[in-house]
């Protein structure tokens, strides 16, 4: 079973690689090479979701704000 600290370390390495444009990440004696940055971004989202599930926190949901003056305008 993967521990919370292992997941956090993996996420940290994923983000470091992503922000520097590197598609390979080594962790725990294994190297993972992603096809493209979209696949790496998905791995980051998956790791964040799994960490959130273990800690009881949730990733912020993306959305947009809408405002109205209340006068139909």
TORSE-739534 format. One record per atom (N, C-alpha, C): atom name; x, z, y. Coordinates in nm, 2 decimals, m for minus. Each point is the difference from the previous one (the first is absolute). Example, Ala and Ser with C-alpha at 12.3 -4.5 7.8 and 13.67 -1.06 7.14 Angstrom:
BEGIN
+------+--------+--------+--------+
| site |      X |      Z |      Y |
+------+--------+--------+--------+
|    N |   1.32 |   0.78 |  m0.57 |
|   CA |  m0.09 |   0.00 |   0.12 |
|    C |   0.09 |   0.00 |   0.12 |
|    N |  m0.04 |  m0.07 |   0.11 |
|   CA |   0.09 |   0.00 |   0.11 |
|    C |  m0.08 |   0.08 |   0.11 |
+------+--------+--------+--------+
//
This chain:
BEGIN
+------+--------+--------+--------+
| site |      X |      Z |      Y |
+------+--------+--------+--------+
|    N |   0.08 |   0.00 |  m0.12 |
|   CA |  m0.08 |   0.00 |   0.12 |
|    C |   0.09 |   0.00 |   0.12 |
|    N |  m0.04 |  m0.08 |   0.10 |
|   CA |   0.07 |   0.00 |   0.13 |
|    C |  m0.04 |   0.11 |   0.09 |
|    N |   0.10 |   0.07 |   0.05 |
|   CA |  m0.03 |   0.11 |   0.09 |
|    C |  m0.02 |  m0.05 |   0.14 |
|    N |  m0.06 |   0.09 |   0.08 |
|   CA |  m0.02 |  m0.03 |   0.14 |
|    C |   0.13 |  m0.03 |   0.08 |
|    N |   0.10 |   0.07 |  m0.03 |
|   CA |   0.13 |  m0.02 |   0.07 |
|    C |   0.06 |  m0.14 |  m0.04 |
|    N |  m0.02 |  m0.04 |  m0.13 |
|   CA |   0.04 |  m0.13 |  m0.05 |
|    C |  m0.08 |  m0.11 |   0.08 |
|    N |  m0.13 |   0.01 |   0.01 |
|   CA |  m0.08 |  m0.09 |   0.07 |
|    C |   0.04 |  m0.01 |   0.15 |
|    N |   0.03 |   0.11 |   0.06 |
|   CA |   0.04 |   0.00 |   0.14 |
|    C |   0.13 |  m0.07 |   0.02 |
|    N |   0.10 |   0.03 |  m0.09 |
|   CA |   0.13 |  m0.07 |   0.00 |
|    C |  m0.02 |  m0.15 |  m0.01 |
|    N |  m0.08 |  m0.04 |  m0.10 |
|   CA |  m0.03 |  m0.14 |  m0.03 |
|    C |  m0.06 |  m0.07 |   0.13 |
|    N |  m0.09 |   0.07 |   0.06 |
|   CA |  m0.07 |  m0.05 |   0.12 |
|    C |   0.10 |  m0.02 |   0.11 |
|    N |   0.09 |   0.10 |   0.02 |
|   CA |   0.10 |   0.00 |   0.10 |
|    C |   0.09 |  m0.12 |  m0.02 |
|    N |   0.04 |  m0.03 |  m0.12 |
|   CA |   0.09 |  m0.11 |  m0.03 |
|    C |  m0.07 |  m0.13 |   0.02 |
|    N |  m0.13 |  m0.01 |  m0.04 |
|   CA |  m0.07 |  m0.12 |   0.02 |
|    C |  m0.01 |  m0.03 |   0.15 |
|    N |  m0.04 |   0.10 |   0.08 |
|   CA |  m0.01 |  m0.03 |   0.14 |
|    C |   0.13 |  m0.04 |   0.07 |
|    N |   0.11 |   0.07 |  m0.04 |
|   CA |   0.13 |  m0.04 |   0.05 |
|    C |   0.03 |  m0.15 |  m0.03 |
|    N |  m0.02 |  m0.04 |  m0.13 |
|   CA |   0.02 |  m0.14 |  m0.04 |
|    C |  m0.09 |  m0.09 |   0.08 |
|    N |  m0.12 |   0.03 |   0.01 |
|   CA |  m0.10 |  m0.08 |   0.06 |
|    C |   0.04 |  m0.03 |   0.15 |
|    N |   0.03 |   0.10 |   0.07 |
|   CA |   0.03 |  m0.01 |   0.14 |
|    C |   0.13 |  m0.07 |   0.03 |
|    N |   0.09 |  m0.01 |  m0.10 |
|   CA |   0.12 |  m0.07 |   0.02 |
|    C |   0.00 |  m0.14 |  m0.07 |
|    N |  m0.12 |  m0.04 |  m0.06 |
|   CA |  m0.01 |  m0.13 |  m0.06 |
|    C |   0.06 |  m0.02 |  m0.13 |
|    N |   0.03 |   0.11 |  m0.07 |
|   CA |   0.06 |   0.00 |  m0.13 |
|    C |  m0.11 |   0.01 |  m0.11 |
|    N |   0.00 |  m0.09 |  m0.10 |
|   CA |  m0.11 |   0.00 |  m0.10 |
|    C |   0.03 |   0.07 |  m0.13 |
|    N |   0.12 |   0.06 |  m0.01 |
|   CA |   0.04 |   0.08 |  m0.12 |
|    C |   0.02 |   0.15 |   0.04 |
|    N |  m0.05 |   0.08 |  m0.09 |
|   CA |   0.01 |   0.15 |   0.02 |
|    C |   0.04 |   0.06 |  m0.13 |
|    N |   0.10 |   0.09 |   0.01 |
|   CA |   0.05 |   0.07 |  m0.11 |
|    C |  m0.04 |   0.14 |   0.01 |
|    N |  m0.05 |   0.06 |  m0.11 |
|   CA |  m0.04 |   0.14 |  m0.01 |
|    C |  m0.01 |   0.04 |  m0.14 |
|    N |   0.06 |   0.12 |  m0.03 |
|   CA |  m0.01 |   0.05 |  m0.13 |
|    C |   0.07 |  m0.08 |  m0.11 |
|    N |   0.11 |  m0.07 |   0.04 |
|   CA |   0.07 |  m0.09 |  m0.10 |
|    C |  m0.07 |  m0.13 |  m0.02 |
|    N |  m0.10 |  m0.03 |   0.07 |
|   CA |  m0.07 |  m0.13 |  m0.02 |
|    C |   0.00 |  m0.08 |   0.14 |
|    N |   0.02 |  m0.13 |  m0.01 |
|   CA |  m0.01 |  m0.08 |   0.12 |
|    C |  m0.13 |  m0.09 |  m0.01 |
|    N |  m0.08 |   0.00 |   0.10 |
|   CA |  m0.12 |  m0.08 |   0.00 |
|    C |   0.02 |  m0.10 |   0.11 |
|    N |  m0.02 |  m0.13 |  m0.03 |
|   CA |   0.00 |  m0.11 |   0.10 |
|    C |  m0.14 |  m0.06 |   0.01 |
|    N |  m0.04 |   0.00 |   0.12 |
|   CA |  m0.14 |  m0.05 |   0.03 |
|    C |   0.01 |  m0.15 |   0.03 |
|    N |  m0.11 |  m0.07 |  m0.03 |
|   CA |  m0.01 |  m0.14 |   0.02 |
|    C |   0.01 |  m0.03 |   0.15 |
|    N |  m0.08 |   0.08 |   0.07 |
|   CA |  m0.01 |  m0.03 |   0.15 |
|    C |  m0.03 |   0.13 |   0.07 |
|    N |   0.00 |   0.00 |   0.13 |
|   CA |  m0.03 |   0.12 |   0.08 |
|    C |  m0.14 |   0.05 |  m0.02 |
|    N |  m0.09 |  m0.09 |  m0.03 |
|   CA |  m0.14 |   0.04 |  m0.02 |
|    C |  m0.01 |   0.09 |  m0.12 |
|    N |   0.07 |  m0.03 |  m0.11 |
|   CA |   0.00 |   0.08 |  m0.12 |
|    C |   0.06 |   0.14 |   0.03 |
|    N |   0.11 |   0.00 |   0.08 |
|   CA |   0.06 |   0.12 |   0.04 |
|    C |  m0.10 |   0.09 |   0.08 |
|    N |  m0.07 |  m0.07 |   0.10 |
|   CA |  m0.09 |   0.08 |   0.08 |
|    C |  m0.11 |   0.06 |  m0.09 |
|    N |  m0.04 |  m0.07 |  m0.10 |
|   CA |  m0.10 |   0.05 |  m0.09 |
|    C |   0.05 |   0.12 |  m0.08 |
|    N |   0.13 |  m0.01 |  m0.04 |
|   CA |   0.06 |   0.12 |  m0.07 |
|    C |   0.01 |   0.12 |   0.09 |
|    N |   0.02 |  m0.02 |   0.13 |
|   CA |   0.01 |   0.11 |   0.09 |
|    C |  m0.14 |   0.06 |   0.01 |
|    N |  m0.11 |  m0.09 |   0.02 |
|   CA |  m0.13 |   0.05 |   0.01 |
|    C |  m0.04 |   0.08 |  m0.13 |
|    N |   0.04 |  m0.05 |  m0.12 |
|   CA |  m0.03 |   0.07 |  m0.12 |
|    C |   0.06 |   0.13 |  m0.01 |
|    N |   0.13 |   0.01 |   0.04 |
|   CA |   0.07 |   0.13 |   0.00 |
|    C |  m0.06 |   0.10 |   0.10 |
|    N |  m0.04 |  m0.05 |   0.11 |
|   CA |  m0.06 |   0.09 |   0.10 |
|    C |  m0.13 |   0.05 |  m0.05 |
|    N |  m0.08 |  m0.09 |  m0.07 |
|   CA |  m0.13 |   0.05 |  m0.06 |
|    C |   0.02 |   0.10 |  m0.11 |
|    N |   0.10 |  m0.02 |  m0.08 |
|   CA |   0.03 |   0.09 |  m0.11 |
|    C |   0.05 |   0.14 |   0.06 |
|    N |   0.08 |  m0.01 |   0.10 |
|   CA |   0.05 |   0.13 |   0.06 |
|    C |  m0.12 |   0.07 |   0.07 |
|    N |  m0.09 |  m0.08 |   0.06 |
|   CA |  m0.12 |   0.06 |   0.06 |
|    C |  m0.09 |   0.06 |  m0.10 |
|    N |  m0.01 |  m0.05 |  m0.12 |
|   CA |  m0.08 |   0.05 |  m0.10 |
|    C |   0.06 |   0.13 |  m0.05 |
|    N |   0.13 |   0.01 |  m0.01 |
|   CA |   0.06 |   0.13 |  m0.04 |
|    C |   0.00 |   0.11 |   0.10 |
|    N |   0.01 |  m0.04 |   0.13 |
|   CA |   0.00 |   0.10 |   0.10 |
|    C |  m0.13 |   0.03 |   0.06 |
|    N |  m0.10 |  m0.08 |  m0.03 |
|   CA |  m0.14 |   0.02 |   0.05 |
|    C |  m0.02 |  m0.06 |   0.14 |
|    N |   0.10 |  m0.07 |   0.05 |
|   CA |  m0.01 |  m0.07 |   0.13 |
|    C |  m0.03 |  m0.15 |  m0.03 |
|    N |  m0.05 |  m0.06 |   0.10 |
|   CA |  m0.04 |  m0.14 |  m0.01 |
|    C |   0.08 |  m0.08 |   0.10 |
|    N |   0.03 |  m0.13 |  m0.03 |
|   CA |   0.05 |  m0.09 |   0.09 |
|    C |  m0.10 |  m0.03 |   0.11 |
|    N |   0.05 |  m0.01 |   0.12 |
|   CA |  m0.10 |  m0.04 |   0.11 |
|    C |  m0.06 |  m0.14 |  m0.03 |
|    N |  m0.13 |  m0.01 |   0.02 |
|   CA |  m0.06 |  m0.13 |  m0.02 |
|    C |   0.01 |  m0.09 |   0.12 |
|    N |   0.03 |  m0.12 |  m0.02 |
|   CA |   0.01 |  m0.09 |   0.11 |
|    C |  m0.14 |  m0.04 |   0.05 |
|    N |  m0.02 |  m0.01 |   0.13 |
|   CA |  m0.13 |  m0.04 |   0.05 |
|    C |   0.01 |  m0.03 |   0.15 |
|    N |  m0.11 |  m0.01 |   0.06 |
|   CA |   0.01 |  m0.03 |   0.14 |
|    C |  m0.11 |   0.08 |   0.08 |
|    N |   0.02 |   0.02 |   0.12 |
|   CA |  m0.09 |   0.08 |   0.09 |
|    C |  m0.09 |  m0.10 |   0.07 |
|    N |  m0.12 |   0.05 |   0.02 |
|   CA |  m0.10 |  m0.08 |   0.07 |
|    C |  m0.06 |   0.09 |   0.10 |
|    N |  m0.02 |  m0.04 |   0.12 |
|   CA |  m0.05 |   0.08 |   0.11 |
|    C |  m0.12 |  m0.07 |   0.06 |
|    N |  m0.09 |   0.08 |   0.05 |
|   CA |  m0.12 |  m0.05 |   0.07 |
|    C |  m0.03 |   0.09 |   0.12 |
|    N |  m0.04 |  m0.06 |   0.11 |
|   CA |  m0.04 |   0.08 |   0.12 |
|    C |  m0.14 |   0.05 |  m0.02 |
|    N |  m0.07 |  m0.04 |  m0.10 |
|   CA |  m0.14 |   0.05 |  m0.02 |
|    C |  m0.10 |  m0.07 |   0.08 |
|    N |   0.03 |  m0.09 |   0.08 |
|   CA |  m0.10 |  m0.07 |   0.09 |
|    C |  m0.02 |  m0.15 |  m0.05 |
|    N |   0.04 |  m0.02 |  m0.13 |
|   CA |  m0.02 |  m0.14 |  m0.05 |
|    C |   0.10 |  m0.10 |   0.03 |
|    N |   0.10 |   0.05 |   0.08 |
|   CA |   0.11 |  m0.10 |   0.04 |
|    C |   0.11 |   0.00 |  m0.10 |
+------+--------+--------+--------+
//
